[in-house]
Structures are given as C-alpha cells and as structure tokens.
Amino acid sequence: MDYKPEIASQYSKEQIVLSSGRILFNAKHDSVMLFANKAIALSSSGTVNIDSNSHTIINAPKIYLGLDAHKENEPLLLGTKTNNLLKELLSSIKEFTNLIKTGGGTPQSIMAASGFLEGKALTIENTLKSNELLSKQNFTI
C-alpha cells in the first residue's frame, strides 16, 4: 500500500502520453487488457464507471474500499452468515416471548424462558467472539 505512481509530468523514464478530447479503445472480437509491473491507476475528475452484461470480478488477497481501509480496522460482514445469525437471534426472541405468553407469566415459565434465551445468547456471543462473521479479505473505512 506504500507505492504510489509518479504523475506523468514528473516521471523521468520512457513513457507514452496520449492526449486528446476523447480516447476510445475497442476490441471487436476479444479483450482489452492492461498490465503493469507496479500499479494501474484510474483517475477521473468525475466518475469512474465499470459496466458489464455478465459479472464484475475483483480478485485480490485483500480488497480495500476507501483510502484508510488498508488499516484493516473495519472488515466487511459476511452476508449469509450475518443474515443467519440475525434470523437465529430474532427466532430466539420470538420463542422467548412465546414461552412467557404460553406459561402465563408464572415465575417458573419466566425462569425457563430466561434460561432458554440465555443459552441462545451465549451461542450468538461465541459466534461474535470467533470473528467468523468478519471477512478476512474485504475491508472498508
């Protein structure tokens, strides 16, 4: 993350500069590929757009969304695992309230429902402590 390409006007080695009102690359039958030894920089005073009629794939050992994301303080949540955990939490809360309702709110039914909810809470807490919901690859700010 420490390397930053020099701007064109300060680069002292061989380079090709194309300057025009608009530049279009069109590969009619196959691909356009860009390769570089150190970096490929895309920059715009407006927007940077990537469009596809099929898939957009970004593949790297680490993917950072935002300038300070390389500090890896904010890993993204894994969607399916997080969704399943939230479903489990809501289901446990509903089951807790049903146990209290059907038990008539007696001290015994409240104790049983509390024990059930406490067990579920410990399971969820252990899942959160294990960091299994956090991406090891994708980070944001």
The 8 nearest C-alpha neighbors of each residue, nearest first, counted from 0:
[[1, 2, 69, 3, 70, 66, 63, 67],
 [0, 2, 3, 4, 69, 37, 38, 66],
 [3, 1, 0, 4, 37, 38, 5, 39],
 [2, 4, 1, 5, 38, 0, 37, 40],
 [5, 3, 6, 2, 38, 40, 37, 39],
 [6, 4, 10, 9, 7, 3, 8, 11],
 [5, 7, 9, 8, 10, 4, 3, 11],
 [8, 6, 10, 9, 5, 16, 14, 11],
 [7, 9, 6, 10, 5, 11, 16, 14],
 [10, 8, 7, 6, 11, 5, 12, 4],
 [9, 11, 7, 8, 5, 12, 6, 14],
 [10, 12, 9, 13, 8, 14, 7, 5],
 [13, 11, 10, 14, 9, 7, 15, 8],
 [14, 12, 11, 15, 10, 16, 7, 9],
 [13, 15, 12, 16, 10, 7, 11, 17],
 [16, 14, 17, 13, 7, 18, 12, 10],
 [15, 17, 18, 14, 7, 19, 13, 8],
 [18, 16, 15, 19, 22, 21, 14, 20],
 [19, 17, 16, 20, 22, 21, 15, 23],
 [18, 20, 21, 22, 17, 16, 23, 24],
 [19, 21, 22, 18, 17, 23, 16, 24],
 [20, 22, 19, 23, 18, 17, 24, 25],
 [23, 21, 19, 24, 20, 18, 17, 25],
 [22, 24, 25, 21, 26, 19, 20, 17],
 [25, 23, 26, 22, 31, 27, 30, 21],
 [24, 26, 27, 23, 31, 30, 28, 29],
 [25, 27, 30, 29, 28, 31, 24, 32],
 [28, 26, 25, 29, 30, 31, 24, 23],
 [29, 27, 26, 30, 25, 31, 24, 32],
 [28, 30, 26, 27, 31, 25, 32, 24],
 [31, 29, 26, 32, 28, 27, 25, 33],
 [30, 32, 26, 33, 29, 25, 24, 27],
 [33, 31, 30, 34, 26, 29, 35, 24],
 [32, 34, 35, 31, 39, 30, 38, 36],
 [35, 33, 32, 36, 39, 38, 37, 31],
 [36, 34, 37, 38, 39, 33, 40, 32],
 [35, 37, 38, 34, 39, 33, 4, 2],
 [38, 36, 35, 39, 2, 4, 3, 34],
 [39, 37, 35, 40, 36, 4, 3, 2],
 [38, 40, 35, 41, 37, 34, 33, 4],
 [39, 41, 38, 42, 4, 3, 35, 37],
 [42, 40, 39, 43, 47, 38, 48, 46],
 [41, 43, 40, 44, 47, 46, 45, 39],
 [42, 44, 45, 46, 47, 41, 48, 40],
 [45, 43, 46, 42, 47, 41, 48, 40],
 [44, 46, 43, 47, 42, 48, 41, 49],
 [45, 47, 43, 48, 44, 42, 49, 41],
 [46, 48, 43, 49, 45, 42, 41, 44],
 [49, 47, 46, 50, 45, 43, 51, 41],
 [48, 50, 47, 51, 55, 46, 52, 56],
 [51, 49, 48, 52, 55, 54, 53, 47],
 [50, 52, 53, 54, 55, 49, 56, 48],
 [51, 53, 54, 50, 55, 49, 56, 48],
 [52, 54, 51, 55, 50, 56, 49, 57],
 [55, 53, 51, 56, 52, 50, 57, 49],
 [56, 54, 51, 57, 53, 50, 49, 52],
 [55, 57, 58, 54, 59, 53, 51, 49],
 [58, 56, 55, 59, 62, 54, 60, 61],
 [57, 59, 56, 60, 62, 61, 136, 55],
 [58, 60, 61, 62, 57, 136, 137, 63],
 [59, 61, 136, 62, 58, 137, 135, 57],
 [62, 60, 136, 59, 137, 63, 138, 135],
 [63, 61, 137, 136, 59, 138, 64, 60],
 [62, 64, 138, 68, 139, 69, 137, 65],
 [65, 63, 139, 68, 138, 62, 140, 66],
 [66, 64, 68, 67, 140, 139, 63, 69],
 [65, 67, 68, 64, 69, 140, 63, 139],
 [68, 66, 69, 65, 140, 70, 139, 71],
 [67, 69, 139, 140, 63, 70, 65, 71],
 [70, 68, 71, 67, 63, 66, 0, 138],
 [69, 71, 68, 72, 67, 73, 140, 138],
 [72, 70, 69, 68, 73, 138, 74, 139],
 [71, 73, 70, 74, 68, 140, 138, 139],
 [74, 72, 139, 71, 138, 140, 75, 68],
 [75, 73, 138, 134, 133, 137, 139, 71],
 [74, 76, 134, 138, 137, 133, 73, 77],
 [77, 75, 133, 132, 134, 78, 74, 81],
 [76, 78, 132, 80, 133, 134, 81, 79],
 [77, 79, 81, 80, 82, 76, 132, 83],
 [78, 80, 82, 81, 77, 83, 84, 132],
 [79, 81, 83, 82, 78, 77, 132, 84],
 [82, 80, 84, 78, 83, 79, 77, 132],
 [81, 83, 79, 85, 80, 84, 78, 86],
 [82, 84, 86, 80, 81, 85, 79, 87],
 [83, 85, 87, 81, 86, 82, 88, 80],
 [86, 84, 88, 82, 87, 83, 89, 81],
 [85, 87, 83, 89, 84, 88, 90, 82],
 [88, 86, 84, 90, 85, 89, 91, 83],
 [89, 87, 85, 91, 86, 90, 84, 92],
 [90, 88, 92, 86, 91, 87, 85, 93],
 [89, 91, 87, 93, 88, 92, 86, 94],
 [92, 90, 94, 88, 89, 93, 95, 87],
 [91, 93, 95, 89, 94, 90, 88, 96],
 [94, 92, 90, 96, 95, 91, 97, 89],
 [93, 95, 97, 91, 92, 96, 90, 98],
 [96, 94, 92, 98, 112, 93, 97, 91],
 [95, 97, 99, 93, 98, 94, 100, 92],
 [98, 96, 100, 94, 99, 95, 101, 93],
 [99, 97, 95, 101, 96, 100, 112, 102],
 [98, 100, 102, 96, 104, 97, 101, 109],
 [101, 99, 97, 103, 102, 98, 96, 104],
 [100, 102, 98, 103, 99, 97, 104, 108],
 [103, 101, 108, 99, 104, 100, 98, 105],
 [102, 104, 100, 101, 105, 99, 108, 98],
 [103, 105, 99, 102, 108, 109, 100, 106],
 [104, 106, 108, 107, 103, 109, 102, 99],
 [105, 107, 109, 108, 110, 104, 111, 102],
 [106, 108, 110, 105, 109, 111, 102, 104],
 [109, 107, 111, 102, 105, 110, 106, 99],
 [108, 110, 112, 106, 107, 111, 99, 113],
 [109, 111, 113, 107, 108, 112, 106, 114],
 [112, 110, 108, 114, 113, 109, 107, 115],
 [113, 111, 115, 109, 95, 114, 110, 98],
 [114, 112, 110, 116, 115, 111, 109, 117],
 [115, 113, 117, 111, 112, 116, 110, 118],
 [114, 116, 112, 118, 113, 117, 111, 119],
 [117, 115, 119, 113, 118, 114, 120, 112],
 [116, 118, 120, 114, 119, 115, 113, 121],
 [119, 117, 121, 115, 116, 120, 114, 122],
 [118, 120, 122, 116, 121, 117, 123, 115],
 [119, 121, 117, 123, 118, 122, 124, 116],
 [122, 120, 124, 118, 119, 123, 125, 117],
 [121, 123, 119, 125, 120, 124, 126, 118],
 [124, 122, 126, 120, 125, 121, 119, 127],
 [123, 125, 121, 127, 126, 122, 120, 128],
 [126, 124, 128, 122, 127, 123, 121, 129],
 [125, 127, 123, 129, 124, 128, 122, 131],
 [126, 128, 124, 125, 130, 129, 123, 131],
 [129, 127, 125, 130, 126, 124, 131, 123],
 [128, 130, 126, 131, 127, 125, 132, 124],
 [131, 129, 132, 128, 133, 127, 126, 134],
 [130, 132, 129, 133, 126, 127, 134, 128],
 [131, 133, 77, 130, 76, 80, 81, 134],
 [134, 132, 76, 130, 131, 74, 75, 77],
 [133, 135, 136, 75, 74, 137, 76, 77],
 [134, 136, 137, 133, 74, 61, 138, 75],
 [137, 135, 61, 134, 62, 60, 138, 74],
 [138, 136, 62, 134, 75, 74, 61, 63],
 [139, 137, 74, 63, 75, 73, 68, 71],
 [138, 140, 64, 68, 73, 63, 65, 74],
 [139, 68, 65, 67, 73, 64, 138, 72]]
